[in-house]
């Protein structure tokens, strides 16, 4: 991982989306070797989670104890525990579809000891969720895996405020790949992760310290975006959660984005200026107006 980091897989080098793809391709397979046929205790899973979290912090620039749950959700990257169960499920599923002449098929009838590793693998919760093991096809397996991941996401969202403000569905968040300047993308990612506004400090208004709730009120985000102040989870994340998940085929929503997107980009710039009072961001007002995204919209 440090070799890739020196080549640009870090928060100041390649894009975070490309960095995660490189991590998936070259680093995570090292962690996953043997996971499908192994059973781990809590401490062993924690070691694997720590290893992955260390790599992710190298990519997004977090400190040694910063949470990675929001970043993993933005990148649609499962935890190591989820990977262990997913790979174990796939191994068990394919084991029942081996040919009659396969060695494991011949050995399976003699595996009768409940303490054998095979029976531990059969206790996989994804495998147990299948209603019909004998006739389960690949479509049913994909549905079982996705249902398991969705259940995990639902549980995490109920426990973490920042994660609950993100999209409720699995998938790569559009703020990572939609056309925008590096500064615009950085502000949206930092907002999602709670780094903007970050640690509370006196606000320039002189009334409160900076927080997610206060900077939304201080910048008048709801009024400027023509939204109710009670919109959930908040006006900024509400708009971010409406971003398209793929290239649009028609221009029926163009009017909404042509009005909303430049205002949202300006609000994020205003929030950053509040949090960085000693930094002159005047030049950004001319360049960070969301024009790249507007040019991407269908004509």
C-alpha positions in Angstrom: 0.0 0.0 0.0 2.8 2.4 0.8 4.3 1.7 -2.7 0.9 2.7 -4.3 0.8 5.7 -1.9 4.1 7.0 -3.3 2.7 6.7 -6.8 -0.2 8.9 -6.1 -2.8 6.8 -4.2 -3.3 9.4 -1.5 -5.6 12.4 -0.8 -3.3 14.8 -2.7 -2.6 12.6 -5.7 -5.0 10.5 -7.8 -8.8 10.9 -7.4 -10.3 9.0 -4.5 -12.4 6.9 -6.8 -9.4 5.8 -8.9 -7.4 5.2 -5.7 -10.1 2.9 -4.3 -10.3 1.0 -7.6 -6.5 0.5 -7.4 -6.9 -0.6 -3.7 -9.7 -3.1 -4.8 -7.5 -4.5 -7.6 -4.1 -4.8 -5.9 -4.3 -4.5 -2.1 -7.6 -6.0 -0.9 -7.0 -9.4 -2.7 -4.0 -9.8 -0.3 -6.4 -9.5 2.7 -9.0 -11.8 1.1 -6.7 -14.8 0.5 -8.2 -17.8 2.2 -11.2 -15.8 3.6 -13.8 -18.0 1.9 -12.7 -21.2 3.7 -11.8 -19.7 7.0 -13.7 -19.0 10.2 -12.5 -16.1 12.3 -13.1 -14.9 15.9 -13.9 -11.3 16.8 -10.2 -10.4 17.4 -9.1 -11.7 14.1 -11.8 -9.9 12.2 -10.8 -6.7 14.1 -7.2 -7.1 12.8 -8.5 -7.4 9.2 -10.8 -4.3 9.7 -7.8 -2.4 11.1 -5.7 -3.3 8.1 -8.3 -2.1 5.7 -9.0 1.1 7.6 -5.3 1.9 7.7 -5.2 1.7 3.9 -8.4 3.8 3.5 -6.9 6.5 5.7 -3.9 6.6 3.5 -6.2 7.3 0.6 -8.5 9.9 2.1 -6.0 11.5 4.4 -7.6 10.7 7.8 -5.8 10.6 11.1 -5.1 7.3 12.8 -8.5 7.1 14.6 -10.8 8.7 12.1 -13.9 6.8 11.1 -14.0 5.1 7.7 -17.7 4.1 7.6 -18.9 7.1 5.6 -15.9 6.9 3.2 -16.6 3.2 2.6 -20.3 3.9 2.0 -19.4 6.7 -0.5 -17.1 4.2 -2.4 -19.5 1.3 -1.9 -16.7 -0.7 -0.2 -17.9 -3.4 2.2 -16.2 -4.0 5.6 -13.9 -7.0 5.9 -16.5 -8.8 8.0 -19.0 -8.4 5.1 -16.4 -9.7 2.7 -15.7 -12.7 4.9 -19.4 -13.7 4.9 -19.9 -12.9 1.3 -16.9 -14.9 0.1 -17.8 -17.8 2.5 -21.3 -17.8 1.1 -20.1 -18.0 -2.5 -17.8 -20.9 -1.6 -20.6 -22.9 0.0 -23.0 -22.2 -2.9 -20.5 -23.3 -5.5 -19.5 -26.3 -3.5 -23.0 -27.7 -4.1 -22.7 -27.2 -7.8 -19.5 -29.1 -8.3 -19.5 -32.1 -10.7 -20.2 -35.6 -9.2 -16.5 -36.5 -9.9 -15.1 -33.6 -8.0 -13.0 -34.5 -4.9 -15.0 -32.3 -2.5 -18.3 -33.8 -3.8 -17.0 -37.3 -3.0 -15.8 -36.2 0.5 -18.9 -34.3 1.5 -21.1 -37.3 2.5 -18.4 -38.5 5.0 -18.1 -35.1 6.7 -20.5 -36.0 9.6 -18.7 -34.4 12.6 -20.6 -31.2 13.6 -17.3 -29.7 14.7 -15.8 -29.9 11.2 -15.0 -26.7 9.4 -17.5 -27.4 6.7 -20.5 -27.2 9.2 -19.1 -23.9 10.5 -19.2 -22.6 6.9 -22.7 -23.8 6.4 -23.7 -21.5 9.3 -23.1 -18.5 7.1 -26.1 -16.1 7.6 -26.3 -15.3 3.9 -26.5 -19.0 3.1 -29.1 -19.6 5.8 -31.2 -16.7 4.4 -31.9 -18.7 1.2 -35.3 -20.3 1.3 -34.4 -23.1 -1.2 -30.8 -24.2 -1.2 -31.3 -26.9 -3.8 -32.8 -24.7 -6.5 -31.1 -21.4 -5.7 -29.7 -19.8 -8.9 -27.2 -17.0 -9.4 -30.0 -14.4 -9.3 -31.2 -15.6 -5.9 -27.6 -15.5 -4.6 -27.0 -12.0 -5.8 -30.3 -11.0 -4.2 -29.3 -12.7 -0.9 -25.9 -10.9 -0.8 -27.5 -7.5 -1.6 -30.1 -8.0 1.1 -27.4 -8.8 3.6 -25.4 -5.7 2.7 -28.6 -3.5 2.8 -29.4 -4.8 6.3 -25.9 -3.9 7.5 -26.2 -0.5 6.0 -29.6 0.1 7.6 -28.2 -0.9 11.0 -25.2 1.4 10.6 -27.4 4.3 9.4 -29.5 4.0 12.6 -26.3 4.4 14.7 -24.3 7.0 12.9 -25.6 10.6 12.2 -23.2 11.4 9.3 -23.9 8.0 7.6 -27.7 8.5 8.0 -27.4 11.8 6.0 -25.9 9.9 3.0 -27.8 7.9 0.4 -29.8 5.0 1.8 -28.9 2.7 -1.1 -25.7 0.9 -2.0 -23.6 2.3 -4.8 -20.8 4.8 -5.5 -21.9 8.3 -4.5 -22.1 10.6 -7.5 -20.0 13.3 -5.8 -17.0 11.0 -6.5 -17.4 10.9 -10.3 -19.6 13.7 -11.5 -17.7 16.5 -13.4 -16.6 19.2 -11.0 -13.4 21.0 -9.9 -11.1 19.4 -7.4 -12.0 22.1 -4.8 -15.8 21.5 -5.3 -15.4 17.7 -5.0 -13.2 18.2 -1.9 -15.8 20.3 -0.2 -18.6 17.8 -0.8 -16.6 14.9 0.4 -15.4 16.7 3.5 -19.0 17.8 4.2 -20.2 14.2 4.0 -17.5 13.0 6.3 -18.0 15.7 8.8 -14.6 17.5 8.2 -16.4 20.6 7.0 -17.1 22.4 9.2 -15.0 20.1 11.3 -14.0 20.9 14.8 -16.3 23.6 16.4 -14.8 27.1 16.4 -16.3 30.6 16.8 -18.5 31.4 13.7 -17.9 34.7 11.9 -21.5 35.7 12.8 -20.4 35.9 16.4 -23.4 34.0 17.7 -22.5 30.3 17.8 -19.7 27.9 17.1 -19.5 26.2 13.7 -21.5 22.9 13.4 -23.4 21.2 10.6 -26.7 22.7 11.9 -25.4 26.2 12.4 -23.5 26.7 9.1 -26.7 25.6 7.3 -28.6 28.3 9.1 -25.9 30.9 9.0 -25.5 30.6 5.2 -29.3 30.5 4.7 -29.0 27.3 2.7 -32.7 26.4 2.8 -33.8 29.8 1.6 -31.2 30.0 -1.1 -32.1 26.6 -2.4 -35.8 27.2 -2.2 -36.3 24.4 0.3 -38.1 24.0 3.6 -35.8 24.3 6.5 -37.2 21.0 7.9 -36.3 19.0 4.8 -34.5 15.8 5.8 -31.8 15.1 6.5 -30.8 18.8 5.8 -31.0 21.0 2.8 -27.4 20.3 1.6 -27.5 16.5 1.9 -31.1 16.5 0.5 -29.8 18.0 -2.8 -26.7 15.8 -2.8 -28.9 12.7 -2.4 -30.9 13.8 -5.5 -27.8 13.8 -7.8 -28.2 11.4 -10.8 -26.6 8.0 -10.5 -25.9 7.7 -14.2 -25.7 9.8 -17.4 -29.1 11.4 -17.9 -30.9 10.6 -21.2 -33.2 13.6 -21.3 -33.2 17.2 -20.1 -36.4 17.2 -18.1 -34.5 17.9 -14.8 -32.1 20.5 -16.3 -34.0 23.5 -15.0 -33.7 22.2 -11.5 -30.0 21.6 -11.6 -29.2 24.8 -13.6 -30.9 26.7 -10.7 -29.8 24.6 -7.7 -26.2 23.4 -8.5 -24.4 26.8 -8.7 -26.2 28.0 -5.5 -25.1 24.8 -3.7 -21.5 25.2 -4.9 -21.6 28.8 -3.6 -23.0 27.7 -0.3 -20.2 25.2 0.2 -17.7 27.9 -0.6 -19.3 30.2 2.0 -19.2 27.4 4.6 -15.5 26.8 3.9 -14.8 30.5 4.2 -16.6 30.5 7.6 -14.4 27.6 8.7 -11.2 29.1 7.3 -11.5 32.8 8.1 -7.8 33.4 7.5 -7.8 32.0 4.0 -8.7 34.2 1.0 -11.1 32.1 -1.2 -12.1 35.0 -3.4 -10.6 33.4 -6.5 -12.7 30.3 -6.0 -15.9 32.3 -6.4 -15.2 32.7 -10.1 -14.1 29.1 -10.8 -16.1 26.9 -8.4 -19.6 27.7 -9.8 -20.6 24.1 -10.8 -20.1 24.8 -14.5 -18.5 21.4 -15.3 -21.6 19.6 -14.0 -23.9 21.9 -15.9 -22.0 21.2 -19.1 -22.4 17.5 -18.5 -26.2 17.7 -18.4 -27.9 16.6 -21.6 -28.9 19.3 -24.0 
